[in-house]
Amino acid sequence: MADNEHNDQIIKWLNGELPEEQLMQEIGADNLLKYKQIIQEVDQWTPDNESVIFDPAVVTKKGKVMTMTRWMSLSVAASVVLVALFSIWMLRSDRTVHFTKAGETKQITLPDGLSIVTLAANSKVSWTEDDWNSSERRLQIDGKGFFQVEKGTPFSVAFETGEVTVLGTSFEVSEFDESFQVICFEGKVRATDKNQGSRIVSAGEGYLYHHDQWEEKLNVTDTQPSWLQEETKFDNVPLAMVLKTLENEYDIQIIKNNVKLERRFTGSIPNKNLALALKIVFDPLGISYEMKESKLTLSE
């Protein structure tokens, strides 16, 4: 369970300032999953008009009838800590946050009332009231999203390693392991990396920013992301990007061991058939794998 020393990291993660993988290294995969599930429930909660006083002491007080095991006590305490932190964070900020769980997609209408983002599995998008005004529209994303932007003031999507700016268009942003890919389906966008290098991406084009450099332009024939049709297409992408997609779509943890993540993969994998997806990805690459419960162990 996360100690008080991790509170700052959790709040940074809630604000979109800390990558999920870095937080997982700090608090562990199991605790991260608990926190994401709690926040997902808070995000879907509709408050009533009654005053409620939240008292952690009441929640964590040991009952006289039922004695909880130590594991259950720790789990409840972790939940209480996160809800308290989340409450503090909400009081400090007017940030709106939307999440998707593993294997889930969600369509969200943005504050301008016309633009839409469709979140891919295990992704997060957020913004504050100040981010949407008469001169700009801004938001942050962690994961993958498909944006359909109506013309108007400049529209920017920020993430850990870069930013995409448009006026009106449709495009996809997918970020992973300090890298990201931008695909434009309509109009034109400017993709800027963390070092202020940039590419203009026109309709039917895509670019991958990986290891602090831009790779060759990709030609795209699709009119929308493939994952909207329950499959995900890859065109000469690092294996790390494929593994991230598998984890997000199927809610699994991948133990990579000594597998070379820089090798490239081209192909399509289903988002609803894990056994087939694993066969398609790993058999051609000669990678052995073993699935136990929700953990996939790789070796070669």
BELFENHU-V303580 format. One record per residue. N is the residue number from 1. RES is the residue in one small letter. PHI is phi as a letter, one per 30 degrees, with the letter a starting at -180 (none if undefined). PSI is psi in whole degrees, 0 to 359 (none if undefined). OMEGA is omega in whole degrees, 0 to 359 (999 if undefined). Layout:
N_RES_PHI_PSI_OMEGA + N_RES_PHI_PSI_OMEGA
This chain:
1_m_none_146_181 + 2_a_d_138_175 + 3_d_d_177_178 + 4_n_e_333_181 + 5_e_d_344_181 + 6_h_c_358_184 + 7_n_e_318_181 + 8_d_d_320_180 + 9_q_d_321_180 + 10_i_d_317_179 + 11_i_d_320_177 + 12_k_d_320_178 + 13_w_d_317_178 + 14_l_d_327_180 + 15_n_d_2_180 + 16_g_i_17_183 + 17_e_c_354_181 + 18_l_b_126_180 + 19_p_d_146_181 + 20_e_e_320_182 + 21_e_d_325_179 + 22_q_d_320_177 + 23_l_d_321_179 + 24_m_d_323_178 + 25_q_d_329_182 + 26_e_d_318_189 + 27_i_c_351_180 + 28_g_j_151_184 + 29_a_d_321_183 + 30_d_d_316_179 + 31_n_d_321_178 + 32_l_d_318_179 + 33_l_d_318_178 + 34_k_d_314_183 + 35_y_d_319_180 + 36_k_d_321_179 + 37_q_d_319_179 + 38_i_d_315_181 + 39_i_d_324_177 + 40_q_e_318_179 + 41_e_d_320_178 + 42_v_d_320_181 + 43_d_d_329_182 + 44_q_c_359_185 + 45_w_d_137_176 + 46_t_c_114_184 + 47_p_d_153_173 + 48_d_c_190_185 + 49_n_c_5_182 + 50_e_d_147_177 + 51_s_d_134_180 + 52_v_b_130_177 + 53_i_c_122_180 + 54_f_c_120_181 + 55_d_b_102_180 + 56_p_e_331_181 + 57_a_d_325_179 + 58_v_d_319_183 + 59_v_d_321_186 + 60_t_c_358_181 + 61_k_d_135_181 + 62_k_d_126_181 + 63_g_d_160_181 + 64_k_d_338_185 + 65_v_c_313_185 + 66_m_c_130_176 + 67_t_c_124_182 + 68_m_d_149_175 + 69_t_d_163_181 + 70_r_d_320_181 + 71_w_d_316_180 + 72_m_d_322_179 + 73_s_d_316_179 + 74_l_d_320_181 + 75_s_d_315_178 + 76_v_d_317_180 + 77_a_d_319_178 + 78_a_d_319_180 + 79_s_d_317_180 + 80_v_d_315_179 + 81_v_e_314_183 + 82_l_d_316_180 + 83_v_d_320_178 + 84_a_d_315_179 + 85_l_d_318_181 + 86_f_d_320_179 + 87_s_d_316_179 + 88_i_d_316_181 + 89_w_d_318_180 + 90_m_d_325_179 + 91_l_d_328_182 + 92_r_d_343_189 + 93_s_b_151_175 + 94_d_c_26_185 + 95_r_d_131_174 + 96_t_c_132_184 + 97_v_b_135_173 + 98_h_b_137_181 + 99_f_b_158_163 + 100_t_b_149_175 + 101_k_d_174_177 + 102_a_e_133_178 + 103_g_i_5_185 + 104_e_c_148_168 + 105_t_b_156_181 + 106_k_b_133_177 + 107_q_c_130_185 + 108_i_b_129_173 + 109_t_d_128_185 + 110_l_d_167_189 + 111_p_e_339_177 + 112_d_d_354_176 + 113_g_i_356_184 + 114_l_b_321_181 + 115_s_d_152_185 + 116_i_b_142_168 + 117_v_b_135_173 + 118_t_c_115_181 + 119_l_d_136_172 + 120_a_d_181_184 + 121_a_d_141_173 + 122_n_h_48_182 + 123_s_b_166_183 + 124_k_b_139_174 + 125_v_b_143_183 + 126_s_a_159_177 + 127_w_a_164_174 + 128_t_c_166_179 + 129_e_d_325_180 + 130_d_d_341_180 + 131_d_d_345_183 + 132_w_b_106_182 + 133_n_b_193_185 + 134_s_d_349_183 + 135_s_c_346_181 + 136_e_a_160_172 + 137_r_b_121_184 + 138_r_b_149_172 + 139_l_a_169_178 + 140_q_c_146_178 + 141_i_b_145_173 + 142_d_b_104_183 + 143_g_k_233_185 + 144_k_b_138_179 + 145_g_a_151_176 + 146_f_c_120_186 + 147_f_c_131_173 + 148_q_c_103_192 + 149_v_c_125_175 + 150_e_d_149_180 + 151_k_d_148_181 + 152_g_l_218_178 + 153_t_d_160_180 + 154_p_e_139_184 + 155_f_b_124_183 + 156_s_b_138_175 + 157_v_c_116_182 + 158_a_c_148_175 + 159_f_a_180_191 + 160_e_e_319_188 + 161_t_c_8_180 + 162_g_l_198_183 + 163_e_a_147_175 + 164_v_b_132_181 + 165_t_b_135_182 + 166_v_b_172_170 + 167_l_c_314_177 + 168_g_a_118_186 + 169_t_a_183_171 + 170_s_b_134_184 + 171_f_a_166_179 + 172_e_b_138_172 + 173_v_c_131_178 + 174_s_b_116_181 + 175_e_c_144_184 + 176_f_a_137_172 + 177_d_h_52_179 + 178_e_i_23_176 + 179_s_b_165_175 + 180_f_a_158_177 + 181_q_b_139_178 + 182_v_b_129_177 + 183_i_b_130_180 + 184_c_c_127_181 + 185_f_c_337_181 + 186_e_a_140_179 + 187_g_i_220_184 + 188_k_a_142_179 + 189_v_b_159_172 + 190_r_c_123_177 + 191_a_c_125_183 + 192_t_c_131_180 + 193_d_d_176_184 + 194_k_d_340_178 + 195_n_c_12_177 + 196_q_i_14_167 + 197_g_d_155_184 + 198_s_b_164_174 + 199_r_b_140_170 + 200_i_d_124_184 + 201_v_c_115_180 + 202_s_c_168_179 + 203_a_e_135_181 + 204_g_i_12_180 + 205_e_b_160_175 + 206_g_b_154_177 + 207_y_b_143_176 + 208_l_c_126_174 + 209_y_c_115_188 + 210_h_b_135_183 + 211_h_h_46_175 + 212_d_i_27_174 + 213_q_a_154_179 + 214_w_d_135_179 + 215_e_c_179_183 + 216_e_d_150_179 + 217_k_d_141_176 + 218_l_c_140_173 + 219_n_c_128_186 + 220_v_c_129_179 + 221_t_c_344_181 + 222_d_d_156_178 + 223_t_c_355_176 + 224_q_a_165_181 + 225_p_e_141_181 + 226_s_d_331_184 + 227_w_d_349_174 + 228_l_d_344_180 + 229_q_c_26_174 + 230_e_i_30_168 + 231_e_b_159_179 + 232_t_b_125_179 + 233_k_c_143_177 + 234_f_b_141_179 + 235_d_b_98_177 + 236_n_h_51_181 + 237_v_c_155_176 + 238_p_d_147_179 + 239_l_e_329_180 + 240_a_e_323_180 + 241_m_d_323_179 + 242_v_d_317_180 + 243_l_d_321_178 + 244_k_d_320_178 + 245_t_d_317_178 + 246_l_d_316_179 + 247_e_d_318_183 + 248_n_d_320_183 + 249_e_d_325_188 + 250_y_c_5_177 + 251_d_h_51_179 + 252_i_b_162_174 + 253_q_c_128_183 + 254_i_c_122_175 + 255_i_c_110_192 + 256_k_d_336_182 + 257_n_h_232_185 + 258_n_c_18_182 + 259_v_d_136_181 + 260_k_d_111_186 + 261_l_d_352_182 + 262_e_d_348_177 + 263_r_d_155_188 + 264_r_c_152_180 + 265_f_b_135_173 + 266_t_b_128_180 + 267_g_l_184_180 + 268_s_b_139_177 + 269_i_b_145_178 + 270_p_d_151_178 + 271_n_c_3_182 + 272_k_b_12_181 + 273_n_b_91_186 + 274_l_d_316_183 + 275_a_e_316_179 + 276_l_d_320_180 + 277_a_d_317_179 + 278_l_d_320_180 + 279_k_d_317_181 + 280_i_d_320_184 + 281_v_d_311_193 + 282_f_c_329_181 + 283_d_d_312_180 + 284_p_d_334_182 + 285_l_d_356_180 + 286_g_i_30_180 + 287_i_c_127_177 + 288_s_d_149_180 + 289_y_b_152_179 + 290_e_b_128_182 + 291_m_c_122_174 + 292_k_b_118_185 + 293_e_h_242_183 + 294_s_c_17_180 + 295_k_c_130_178 + 296_l_c_120_181 + 297_t_c_128_181 + 298_l_c_152_175 + 299_s_a_157_176 + 300_e_a_none_999
